[in-house]
Amino acid sequence: MSDTSNRHGGPNDRGSADAYYGREKNPHKYEGGTGHGPKIPLTDSAEILAYQQGYEAQDERKDWN
């Protein structure tokens, strides 16, 4: 079953967070909320799409200064 919701730790949330913090694309999700449960690489095409959409939609970036 695909996890394409915007839940905390889900693919869309992780894509958005990776973009915000200036990280390379690395499609993944967490079983639970972020940092809760194992970090799971994405293989499902719908989940990868949700991750990419979260990554591309994030227009803010962390100011590290």
N, C-alpha and C positions, 0 to 999 in steps of 0.2 A: 504494500500500500504506500503510495506517495505521500510525502509530507510537504505540501506546498503552502501551508498556512504561514502567517506572519508571526507565529509564536516565538517567544524568546528562546533562542538556541536553534531555531529552525533554519532551513536553507536561505530564505529571504533575509532574515535577521542577520545571519552570518555574512552574507554577501555585503549587506549594508555596512556592517561593522568593519569588515576587511577594507572596504573602500575608504571609510571615514578615517581609519588609522593608517592609511597609506600602504597597506599590505598588498602583495601580489595576489592575484586570483588563486584560490585554493578551495574549490567547491567542497564543502563539508557541512555537517550539522552536529548537534549534540543530542544524545538520546533524551536527556532532561533539558533543563534550562542551560544557558551558557556555563560551561565548566562543570556541569553536573552530568555524570555519566560519561561514557566514552565519546571521543571525537570520531565521527564516522565519515569517511570519504564518500562522496556522492557518486552513484553509478546510474541511478534512475534518471532518465532524460527530463522528466517533469520537474524533479528536484533540482537538477542542474540549471534548468531554465529559471526556476524561482530564485536560485542563488545569483545567477547573472542579472536578473531583473533588479534584485536588491542592490547589487554592486553598481549597476549603471544608474539607478535612480538616486543614489546618494550623491548630492552635490555639495555637501559640506565636508571639510577636511579638518582634522585635528591640528590646532596650532601648537606646535611643539616648542615655541619660544616662551 
